[in-house]
Amino acid sequence: MKKFFVLFCIPKEAIQQWMATVDEATRKEQSDKIMNEWKEWMEAHKDSVVDAGGPLGKTKRVTAEGVSDSVNDLNYYLTVQAESHEAAAEMFVGHPHLQIPTSYVEVIDSSRPGM
């Protein structure tokens, strides 16, 4: 089995729009629904999950010029195992995260760095 690093991404603009247009009670209801479905997904795929990962927060970018604040779409990560890159990616078709408008999931083959 090969290992794959998985990044759950939400564009900053999608979060801003959601916060501006959806009331707090509805946001909580929507978040709770997705989190419950996420837990069900994790249970259904527990044999493939190598590292349950965690949420990703604020970012600092380090360059030759120094350190600065940075913004990206990264929201959560985990590591899975699968027979192939395609099989790993297929695990996330229909994932609850994808209910969030413009969200996406990146599945990275970590067994072949640099490829």
N, C-alpha and C positions, 0 to 999 in steps of 0.2 A: 504494500500500500504506500502511496505517495502522500506527502503532506501539502496542504494548501492553506495559505494565509488569506483570510476573508475580511474585507473592509465593508462596513455598512455606511453608506454615504447619503447625506441630505444637503442639498444646496442651501446656503445661508438664506437666500431669498425666500425659499419655501417656508422655512421656520418663521421668518419675519412676517410673511403674509398670514400664516396660520395664527400667530400671536395677535396680529392686528385685526383679524376678521372673525375669529371664533371666540366666543365667550369662555370664561374660565371653567365653568361647569361642563360645557361640551368638550373642551380640550381634555379635561380629566377623564371623562367618559371614553373619549377616543383613545387616549393613552392607555387607560386600563384595559380596553379591549385588545389593543395591539400587544400589550405586554402579556396578557393571558394567552393569546394565540402564539406568541413567541415562545413561552414556556412549553406549550404543547408541541411546537416544532422541535424544541431542544430535546424533549422527552422522546419524540418519534425518531430522532436522529442521534440519540445518545451514543450508539456504537461507533458513529463516525466522528464525533466531536472529540478532539484530542485536548484542546484547551478552550474552556468556555469563555475566555477573554474577558472583556469588560468595556465600559463606556470610555470614550476618548474626550478629553476636555480641551481647554485653551492651549494654543500652540505658540511656541517660540521657534523662530527660524534662526539658525546659526550659519553665517557665511564668513568669508574671509574679511568682510567689512565689520563684522560684529554680530550682535544679537538684536532681534527685533520681534515685535508681535506679528503674528501671521494668522490668517483665516483660511480654512479649507472646508471641504465637505465631509470630512471624516467624523463619524459618530460613534462607532462601536467596532470591535474586532473580535475574531475568534479563529481558531485553527481546526481544520477538519482533515480527515484522511479519506482517500478514495482511490480506486483503481486507476483513474485517469483524470486529466484536467476537465474534460467534458463531463465526466460523471460527477465531479465535485461541483461544477457549475450547475448542473441539472438539479442538485439538491436544493438550490435556492429559487427555482422557478416556483412562483406562487408564495414565496416567503411573506409572512405578515408585514415585514418592513416595507415591502413594495406597495402597501396601501397608502403610504405617504406620497403625495403628489411630487413628481420629479425625483424621487429617491432612486437609488440604485445600489447594487452589490458588486464589488470587485472581488474576483476569485483569482488569487495569484499562486502560481506553481512555485512553492518554496523549495522544492527538491532540485531545481535547476537555476540557481542564482545567476542573474545576468542574462538570461535567455528570454 
